Amino acid sequence: MIQLIHVQKKFGARLAVDDLSFSVARGEIFGLLGHNGAGKSTAIGMMLGQVWPTAGEVKICGHDVIARRNAALQNVGAIFETPVFYDYLSGWRNLEILSTYTAPTPKARIAEVIEWVGLSGREKSKVRTYSHGMRTRLALAQALLPRPELLILDEPSDGLDPEGIHEMRQTILRLRRELGLTIFLSSHLLNEVEQLCTRIAVLQAGKKVFEGSVADVKAAPGKVSLKTPDFSAATELLRERGLITATAQGGFITLADGHSIAEITQTLVGAGFTVEGIWQHEQTVEDFYLELVNQQREKK
């Protein structure tokens, strides 16, 4: 559904996106992560044909966005940057007007998307009376009007309160589950990305530094939490026996290849150490992201 091939974008002398390649398969929820200024919005702008790449190819739904923009975006809905509406008109009237920019939309379809995003009962209220969360839902309704196969969302939960974030998460999951949409989103809310996405890519200074599945990120192979009164002495013994290769703040150890938690426990207890707890650590996307970013900074 999405394919970026060695894409580069320069703004004058500044390199905003550097040799970026990744692909998104049909039916995925794919997350693009990175700090402010990492190049996320520039990458999305190129996918939507609003920013022209300096080099490389951007293909959406099998079509080159530059050569065949209309065909590429025919089945795409998007929320990009801050949605703008006519505040003095109702949500319903806004959708009517905005839909005419692409194609006339039947009233039944407008009613359907309003129901989908949870604005029923407020669709005839003026947009100036809408909360931030309701405006976000109206933007999502607009993106759904043309019956897209691909939905591109730039920070869809930005500025929402916890309840609004939860509702947006459930709506995105429902769109994928019930409508079979492919969803691409950028976000700085790493907990949301972990709960939503099947795969992620991480940008730093415009360059991709990781691409892979969320399941692989969370696996954290060999990383174990160890709780013992004398962590320093215990891990020194484990190093001497060749059972671990590293330790980390917070009481983490990394098992050497071929060794198990049971073996660690048996060794420590046999040497007289008290083991208050030991378990396989499942790292969060946030853990992974922060560690990855720090590693990249140390390389510079």
N, C-alpha and C positions, 0 to 999 in steps of 0.2 A: 504493500500500500504506500509506503514511503521508502525512498532510496536516495541517499546522499552519497556522492562519489567524489572523493578528493576535493571537497568544496572549500573555497577560500573567499574571504571577503575583507577588503581593505577600505577604510575611510581615510583618504589621504595617505599619510604615512603610517597610520595605526592599523595593525592587523587584528581585526575583531574575531575572525574565525579562521583557523589554520588547519588546512588539510583534513577536513572533517568527513568521515565516512561512517555510515551505519544504515541499517534497514529495519523496517517495522513490518511484520507479517500481518495478514488479515486476522482479525479477532483478538489481537493483543491489546493490553493496556501498557503502553511504553512510557517511561518517565525520563525526562531530561533534567539533570541536576547540575547545579553550579552556583557559585556565589554571584552577587550582583556584579555585572560587568564581565561575566565569564563568556558571554556570547549566546546565551539561550534565546533571547528575543530576536537577535539578528538571524539565528538559524531558522526560527519560526517565520520571520519576515520573508526569508528566501523561499521557504516552502509555500507560502501564500502568494508569491509573485510580487510582493510589495518592496522587496529589496533584491537587487540583481547581484548574483555572485560575481566576484572578480575572476574566479576560475572554478572548474569542476562542473558536475551535473547534479541537478535536483529533479527527481522524478516523483510524481504523485499519481497514484492509481495507474501507473504504467506510462504516463505522459510526461514529457519534458515541460517543466513549468515555464521556462522562457519561450520556447518555440510554440507550445500549444497550451497557453495558460487557461483558456476557457475549458478545454477538454480535461485538463489536469484537475481543475477545481470544481467541476460540474457536480461531483458527488461528495463535496467536502463542506462541513460546517465548522465554524471557528469562533472562539472568543480570543481576541488578540488585543493586548494593551487595555486601556480603559474604555468600556463600551459607552457610546454617546446616544442619548435618547432625547426626544422632545418632551421636556418636563411638564409642559402645560397640556399635554395630551394623555389619554389613558394608555395603559399597557397594551390593550387590544388594538387601539388605533395606531400606536407605534408599530406593532407587528404588521398591520395592514400596509402601512406606508413603506416600511423597510422591505417587505416581501416584493413590492413592485419593482425594486431595483434589479431583481433577477427574473422573476416570473410571477404572474398573478397566482394567488394562493386562495383556495376555497375557504370559506368560513369554518367548515367542518375541520379542516386541517389546523387552523389557528386554535380552535377550541381544543383539539386533541393535544397539541404541544403545551398549551396552558395547563391542561390537566396533568400532563407528564411532569412538568417542572414544579407543580404544587402552587400555582398562582390562582387557582379557581376561587372565585369569590372576590378577588381583588383586581381582576382584569379590566374592569371599567373605572377603576380609580386612577386619578392623575399620577403620573410617574413621580412628580415632585413629592408625593406623600409616601413613596416607597422607601423602605430601609435599604441599607447596602446589600443585604442578603437577597431582598426581593429584586433589586436591580440586576444582581448576578443571575438570578433565575430567569429574568426577562431576557438577558443576553443569551442564556442557554436556549431559551425558547426560540429566539431568532435563529440561532445556529442550527436548530433541528427542523425548521420550517421546510427546507428543500429535500427532506428525507435523505440525509447524507449516509454514506457508508463509512466515512472517516470523519472523526471529530478531533479538531486540534484546539487545545485549551492552554492558554498562557496564564499561569497562576490562578486557576479557577477558584481557589479558596482564600485568596488574598484579602485580608481585611475582615473576614467573617469571624463571628464569635464562635465558641466551641459548639453550640447547637447548630449553627449554620454550617460549620465545617463537617459535622457528622451528617447532616442532611445532604450536603453536596456529595460526600463520599458515597452515600447510599444511592443517590440518583445516578452517579457515574457507573457504579456496579450494575445497577438495574438496566441502564442503557446498553451495556455490553451483553448482559445475560438475556434480556428479552428482545432487544432489537438487533443483536449480533454486530454492534458497531465496533470498529477498530478505533481506539482512543489513544491519542498522543498528548501528553501533558508535560508542561514544565512546572516545577514547584520548588520552593525552599522549605516546605513543611515535610520534613523527612519521615515523620511518623505516618503521614497520609500516603506518601509514596510507598512505604512498606506495606500498607494495607490495601493499596489499589493495584500496584503495578506487577506485571509478570516479568518484565525486563527493564533495565535502566542503562543509561549512559551518563557519564560524569564529564563535564567540561571544566577546564581550568585555563584561564587566559586564552580562551578561544580554541584550545586543543583538547581532543578527547583523551582522557587518561584512564577510562575504564568503560567497558560494555559487557554486560552479562545478566544472568537471571537473578532475581531477588532471592530465590531459594539457595543459590550458590553463595550469595553474599552472607546469608544468615547462617550457613553451615559452619563457618569459622573452623575448618578442620584442625583437630589437635589442640584447640584452645580449651582450657579447663579452669574452672573456679575452684580454688583450694582455700579452705578456712581452717587454720591451725594456730595455736597460741604463739608459736615461734616460726613464722613464715620464712624468715631469712635462713635459719639453721636447717629447716626442713628442705628448702629448695637447694641449699648447698649440698646436702646429702644426695638428693635426686640427681643433681648435675654430676656428682662424682660417680654415681652408678650408671650414668648415661641414659637415664629415663626421661629427662626433659632437655629441651634445647634453649628455652628462654623463659623469662619471667616478665611480668608487667605490673604496673601500679594497679591497686584494687584487688590484689590476691589472685592474679592469673598466672598460669603456667602453660607452656606449649609442650605437648608430649613429643618425644622422639618417635620416629617411624617404627611401627611394630609393637608399641607399648600401649597398655590400657590403663584405665582408671583403677580397675581392680588391682593391677600390679603396683600402682603408685600407693594405694591404700595399704596393701599388704606390706610393702617395704617400710612405710612410715610407722605403722603400728608395731612392726617387728623391731624397729629401732627405738621404740619407746616414745614416739611422738603421738600426741592426741590429735585425731582427725575429727574436727567438729562438723565438717561438711566438705563434700567434693562432688562436682557435677560438671557435665559437658556444658560449655558456655555457648549459647546461641546469640551471636552478636546482632545488634539492630542495624538497620541501614544507616542510622545516625552514627553509630560506632565506626562502621566501615568507612563512611564518607569522611569523617573527621580524621581518621587515621590515614586515609589515602591522601587527603589534602596536605596534611602535615608532612608526609613522605615526599610529596612533590615539591613542597617548599624547601625541604632540606637538600634536595638535589640541586637547587639553584645556587 
